[in-house]
Amino acid sequence: MKVTTTLAVAVGLAALAACKQSPQQNAAENIEANAENTAENITANAENEATNIEANASNEAATVKNEAANKASAVKSAAENKAKAAKSSAGNTATNSY
């Protein structure tokens, strides 16, 4: 009970002390609070922008990787088709040579 009473008195005294602040003190506290809020907003915006840049870079890297894989697959497929055509042509020549 004594702790609760002591806390209540302390809160009351703090409230009274706050009421006795001068207008200049209140203005200074408001300026500080606004500066802190602005700094927090700038930090949050910078973090969000950094996250977006990282995500975009990752997406672009994935796109480049997919394009390279597609081109490699196309080259491999074309080479396989040419090899089959060459084998087929060689087989036809050997068969028709009699």
Sequence and secondary structure as in RCSB ss.txt:
>XXXX:A:sequence
MKVTTTLAVAVGLAALAACKQSPQQNAAENIEANAENTAENITANAENEATNIEANASNEAATVKNEAANKASAV
KSAAENKAKAAKSSAGNTATNSY
>XXXX:A:secstr
 HHHHHHHHHHHHHHHHHHT  HHHHHHHHHHHHHHHHHHHHHHHHHHHHHHHHHHHHHHHHHHHHHHHHHHHHH
HHHHHHHHHHHHHHHHHHHHTT 
